[in-house]
Amino acid sequence: MPLPAPVVAASTPTHLPDELWLHILTHLPAKDVWASARPLTPQLTRLCEELATSTNTMRNFTVGISFSLGAGARHRWYDIRGTLTFSFQRFSEYNARYVLFGACLAHPSACYGRAMEKWRGICGGGGGGEDGAEGLGLREEWRVQYGYEGDVKVVRLPKLIVASEADGGGVWCDWRELFDAYYGVLRGDAAAEGGQGG
């Protein structure tokens, strides 16, 4: 007569060594790791965040902004729309939660000069906390993409900071906020504003 299968509590995962969890997590899609596995236990939270920052996951993200390249503040139907896309550069030396996205690409590339002029106008003439750039992440809609052919999600990133010219330009993003926004994980304030999870 076969023995009955052992009963395992479904509410909490059994304790496994970090090495085994990391091996398991590397075989899951990034969205499942971030949105489903990370909130389960403090151990999984730590390991999922470690995995997100130590692999190519972060390096595959791009952050962009689209705007009208026409003169004036209002978009007209005949204006060309431009997109500036910033790619991963490095983690901050001073605050491990922030990642610099730089190496700006403009689309259409023939409009690079005009796009950079509009970008400086959006930022208030500079970056790094000047009055015009304050709250830029909350004011603007950002195009976040994972991988070359990944989905593009249009999100708000309230903690985004415009990088100074000394940092090479670009934007500083709170990488946890970036992951939460891209993978549809809502927390606190966002849930209270009537958002829906994904």
C-alpha positions as CSV (number, residue, x, y, z in Angstrom):
1,M,0.0,0.0,0.0
2,P,1.5,3.4,-1.0
3,L,2.2,6.0,1.6
4,P,0.1,9.1,1.6
5,A,1.8,12.3,0.3
6,P,3.1,14.6,3.0
7,V,1.0,17.7,3.7
8,V,2.7,21.0,3.0
9,A,1.2,24.3,4.1
10,A,0.3,26.2,1.0
11,S,0.4,29.6,2.7
12,T,4.1,29.8,3.3
13,P,6.9,28.2,1.4
14,T,9.2,25.9,3.3
15,H,12.6,27.3,4.3
16,L,15.3,26.5,1.7
17,P,18.9,27.6,1.5
18,D,19.5,30.8,-0.5
19,E,21.4,28.9,-3.2
20,L,18.3,26.7,-4.0
21,W,15.9,29.6,-4.1
22,L,18.2,31.5,-6.4
23,H,18.5,28.5,-8.7
24,I,14.7,28.2,-8.7
25,L,14.1,31.9,-9.3
26,T,16.5,32.1,-12.2
27,H,14.1,29.8,-14.1
28,L,11.1,32.1,-13.6
29,P,10.1,35.0,-15.8
30,A,11.2,38.4,-14.3
31,K,7.6,39.5,-13.8
32,D,6.7,36.4,-11.7
33,V,9.8,36.8,-9.6
34,W,9.1,40.5,-8.9
35,A,5.3,40.5,-8.6
36,S,4.6,37.0,-7.1
37,A,7.6,35.5,-5.4
38,R,9.1,38.6,-3.8
39,P,6.2,39.5,-1.4
40,L,6.0,36.0,0.1
41,T,8.8,36.0,2.7
42,P,11.6,38.3,3.8
43,Q,14.1,35.7,2.5
44,L,12.4,35.8,-1.0
45,T,12.2,39.6,-0.9
46,R,15.9,39.8,-0.3
47,L,16.8,37.2,-2.9
48,C,14.5,38.6,-5.6
49,E,16.0,42.1,-5.1
50,E,19.5,40.6,-5.2
51,L,18.6,38.7,-8.4
52,A,17.2,41.9,-10.0
53,T,20.3,43.9,-9.4
54,S,23.0,41.3,-9.9
55,T,21.9,39.9,-13.3
56,N,21.2,41.4,-16.7
57,T,17.6,42.2,-15.6
58,M,18.4,45.8,-14.8
59,R,20.6,46.2,-17.8
60,N,17.8,45.3,-20.1
61,F,15.6,48.2,-19.1
62,T,15.3,51.5,-21.0
63,V,13.4,54.6,-19.9
64,G,12.1,57.1,-22.4
65,I,10.0,60.1,-22.8
66,S,7.9,61.2,-25.8
67,F,7.0,64.8,-26.7
68,S,6.1,67.0,-29.6
69,L,9.1,68.4,-31.5
70,G,7.1,71.4,-32.8
71,A,7.4,75.0,-31.6
72,G,5.2,76.0,-28.7
73,A,3.7,74.2,-25.8
74,R,0.7,72.5,-27.6
75,H,0.9,69.5,-29.9
76,R,-0.6,70.0,-33.3
77,W,-1.7,67.2,-35.5
78,Y,1.1,67.9,-38.0
79,D,3.9,68.1,-35.4
80,I,6.5,65.4,-35.4
81,R,6.6,63.4,-32.1
82,G,10.1,62.6,-30.8
83,T,11.2,60.1,-28.2
84,L,14.3,60.2,-26.1
85,T,15.4,56.8,-24.8
86,F,17.9,56.4,-21.9
87,S,19.6,53.1,-21.3
88,F,21.1,51.6,-18.1
89,Q,24.5,53.1,-17.2
90,R,25.3,52.3,-13.5
91,F,24.1,52.1,-10.0
92,S,24.6,55.2,-7.8
93,E,27.6,55.1,-5.6
94,Y,25.8,57.0,-2.9
95,N,22.3,55.5,-2.9
96,A,22.0,51.9,-3.9
97,R,18.3,52.4,-4.7
98,Y,19.0,54.6,-7.7
99,V,20.2,53.7,-11.2
100,L,21.4,56.1,-13.8
101,F,19.9,55.8,-17.3
102,G,21.9,57.8,-19.8
103,A,23.4,57.4,-23.3
104,C,20.4,59.2,-24.8
105,L,19.1,58.1,-28.2
106,A,16.6,60.3,-30.1
107,H,14.0,59.0,-32.5
108,P,13.7,60.2,-35.2
109,S,17.5,60.4,-35.1
110,A,17.5,63.3,-37.6
111,C,15.8,65.4,-35.0
112,Y,18.4,64.9,-32.2
113,G,19.2,68.6,-31.9
114,R,15.6,69.7,-31.6
115,A,14.8,66.8,-29.2
116,M,17.6,67.8,-26.9
117,E,16.4,71.4,-27.0
118,K,12.9,70.4,-26.0
119,W,14.3,68.0,-23.3
120,R,16.2,71.0,-21.8
121,G,13.0,73.0,-21.8
122,I,11.1,70.2,-20.1
123,C,13.8,70.0,-17.4
124,G,13.7,73.7,-16.9
125,G,17.1,74.3,-18.4
126,G,19.1,71.9,-16.3
127,G,18.9,68.9,-14.1
128,G,19.8,67.6,-10.7
129,G,17.0,69.2,-8.6
130,E,16.6,72.6,-10.2
131,D,13.1,74.1,-10.0
132,G,12.0,73.0,-13.5
133,A,13.1,69.4,-13.0
134,E,11.5,69.0,-9.6
135,G,8.6,66.5,-9.8
136,L,9.4,65.7,-13.5
137,G,8.8,62.0,-12.8
138,L,5.3,62.6,-11.5
139,R,4.4,65.2,-14.2
140,E,5.5,63.3,-17.2
141,E,4.6,59.8,-18.6
142,W,7.7,57.6,-19.0
143,R,8.0,54.8,-21.6
144,V,9.6,51.9,-19.8
145,Q,10.7,48.9,-21.9
146,Y,12.3,45.6,-20.9
147,G,14.5,44.1,-23.6
148,Y,14.7,45.1,-27.2
149,E,11.3,43.6,-28.2
150,G,9.7,43.8,-24.8
151,D,6.4,45.5,-23.9
152,V,6.5,49.2,-23.6
153,K,4.6,50.4,-20.5
154,V,3.7,54.1,-20.1
155,V,4.0,54.9,-16.4
156,R,4.7,57.7,-13.9
157,L,7.8,57.6,-11.9
158,P,7.5,60.1,-9.0
159,K,11.0,59.4,-7.6
160,L,12.7,60.0,-10.9
161,I,15.4,62.7,-10.9
162,V,17.0,64.4,-13.8
163,A,20.8,63.7,-13.8
164,S,23.2,66.6,-13.8
165,E,25.6,67.2,-16.7
166,A,28.4,66.1,-14.4
167,D,26.7,62.6,-14.4
168,G,26.5,62.7,-18.1
169,G,22.9,63.7,-18.3
170,G,20.0,61.3,-18.3
171,V,17.8,60.4,-15.4
172,W,18.2,58.7,-12.0
173,C,15.4,56.1,-11.3
174,D,14.6,54.3,-8.0
175,W,14.9,50.8,-9.4
176,R,12.3,49.3,-7.1
177,E,9.8,51.9,-8.2
178,L,10.7,51.2,-11.8
179,F,10.1,47.4,-11.3
180,D,6.8,48.0,-9.4
181,A,5.6,50.3,-12.2
182,Y,6.6,48.1,-15.0
183,Y,5.3,44.8,-13.5
184,G,2.1,46.4,-12.2
185,V,2.8,46.1,-8.5
186,L,0.8,48.6,-6.5
187,R,1.8,49.9,-3.1
188,G,0.2,52.3,-0.6
189,D,-0.5,55.6,-2.4
190,A,-1.0,54.1,-5.8
191,A,-3.6,51.7,-4.6
192,A,-5.4,54.4,-2.8
193,E,-5.7,56.5,-6.0
194,G,-7.8,53.8,-7.6
195,G,-5.1,52.0,-9.6
196,Q,-5.5,48.4,-10.7
197,G,-2.9,45.7,-10.3
198,G,-1.6,43.6,-13.2
